[in-house]
């Protein structure tokens, strides 16, 4: 597995700078999208895959789930930490973008969807 190089780290730093600079202008939605994209990029660079196009679904899932669930995670973290939700939006978006597969598994478990079952098998 390839180690993240200087270019990956500089790209991540550039995205963090963009998120910090456009946040006051475009609002929290831009911060959520950029930060979840940043988390998904880190996830893609650490995941072995066969081609560049194989990483595209990971990026898409990271941004979509980051956009959809950042508010819920930030509100939950506010209840635990006491910090304002506006301060927790960016870290929550990065975390969701990075751990999108884990977030999907948590949602499936909460909804009672068992991904290991195949169609047509009876419940035990």
C-alpha positions as CSV (number, residue, x, y, z in Angstrom):
1,X,0.0,0.0,0.0
2,X,1.3,3.4,-0.9
3,X,2.1,5.9,1.8
4,X,0.4,9.3,1.5
5,X,3.0,11.6,-0.1
6,X,3.7,15.3,0.0
7,X,1.2,15.9,-2.8
8,X,-1.6,14.3,-0.8
9,X,-0.9,16.3,2.3
10,X,-0.6,19.5,0.4
11,X,-3.9,18.8,-1.3
12,X,-5.5,18.2,2.0
13,X,-4.0,21.4,3.4
14,X,-5.3,23.3,0.4
15,X,-8.8,21.9,0.8
16,X,-8.7,22.9,4.5
17,X,-7.7,26.4,3.6
18,X,-10.5,26.6,1.0
19,X,-13.0,25.4,3.6
20,X,-11.8,28.0,6.1
21,X,-11.8,30.8,3.6
22,X,-15.2,30.2,2.0
23,X,-17.0,29.3,5.2
24,X,-17.8,32.9,6.2
25,X,-18.9,33.8,2.7
26,X,-20.9,30.8,1.6
27,X,-22.1,29.6,4.9
28,X,-21.9,26.2,6.6
29,X,-23.1,24.2,3.6
30,X,-19.9,25.0,1.7
31,X,-17.9,24.0,4.8
32,X,-19.8,20.7,5.1
33,X,-19.3,19.8,1.4
34,X,-15.6,20.8,1.3
35,X,-14.8,19.0,4.6
36,X,-16.7,15.9,3.8
37,X,-14.9,15.8,0.4
38,X,-11.6,16.2,2.3
39,X,-12.4,13.3,4.6
40,X,-13.5,11.2,1.6
41,X,-10.2,12.1,-0.2
42,X,-8.2,10.8,2.8
43,X,-10.3,7.6,2.8
44,X,-9.6,7.1,-0.9
45,X,-5.9,7.6,-0.5
46,X,-5.7,5.0,2.2
47,X,-7.9,2.4,0.5
48,X,-6.4,0.0,-2.0
49,X,-8.3,0.0,-5.3
50,X,-7.8,-1.2,-8.8
51,X,-8.2,2.1,-10.6
52,X,-8.9,5.8,-10.2
53,X,-12.5,5.3,-11.2
54,X,-12.9,2.8,-8.4
55,X,-12.4,5.7,-5.9
56,X,-15.2,7.8,-7.4
57,X,-18.1,6.0,-5.6
58,X,-16.2,6.4,-2.3
59,X,-15.9,10.2,-2.9
60,X,-19.6,10.4,-3.9
61,X,-20.8,8.5,-0.8
62,X,-18.5,10.6,1.5
63,X,-19.9,13.9,0.2
64,X,-23.5,12.7,0.1
65,X,-23.5,11.2,3.6
66,X,-21.5,14.0,4.9
67,X,-24.0,16.5,3.6
68,X,-26.9,14.5,4.9
69,X,-25.7,13.6,8.4
70,X,-23.3,16.3,9.6
71,X,-26.0,18.3,11.3
72,X,-27.2,15.3,13.3
73,X,-23.7,14.3,14.3
74,X,-22.9,17.9,15.3
75,X,-26.0,18.2,17.4
76,X,-25.3,14.9,19.1
77,X,-21.7,16.0,19.8
78,X,-23.0,19.3,21.2
79,X,-25.1,17.4,23.7
80,X,-22.0,15.4,24.8
81,X,-19.3,18.1,24.7
82,X,-21.3,21.3,25.4
83,X,-19.6,23.1,22.5
84,X,-21.7,24.9,20.0
85,X,-22.9,22.9,17.0
86,X,-21.4,25.5,14.6
87,X,-17.9,24.7,16.0
88,X,-18.4,21.0,15.4
89,X,-19.7,21.1,11.8
90,X,-16.3,20.9,10.1
91,X,-14.8,18.1,12.3
92,X,-18.1,16.1,12.0
93,X,-18.1,16.4,8.2
94,X,-14.5,15.3,7.9
95,X,-15.2,12.3,10.2
96,X,-18.2,11.3,8.2
97,X,-16.4,11.6,4.9
98,X,-13.5,9.6,6.2
99,X,-15.5,6.9,7.9
100,X,-18.4,6.7,5.4
101,X,-18.5,2.9,5.3
102,X,-18.8,2.8,9.0
103,X,-21.6,5.3,9.0
104,X,-23.4,3.2,6.4
105,X,-23.1,0.1,8.5
106,X,-24.4,2.0,11.6
107,X,-27.4,3.2,9.6
108,X,-28.1,-0.4,8.3
109,X,-27.9,-1.8,11.8
110,X,-30.2,0.9,13.2
111,X,-32.7,0.1,10.4
112,X,-32.4,-3.6,10.9
113,X,-30.9,-4.3,7.5
114,X,-28.5,-7.2,7.6
115,X,-26.1,-6.9,4.7
116,X,-24.7,-10.4,5.2
117,X,-28.0,-12.1,4.3
118,X,-28.7,-13.2,0.8
119,X,-32.1,-12.9,-0.9
120,X,-34.4,-15.9,-0.4
121,X,-32.8,-17.3,2.7
122,X,-35.2,-17.8,5.6
123,X,-34.6,-16.2,9.0
124,X,-33.1,-18.5,11.6
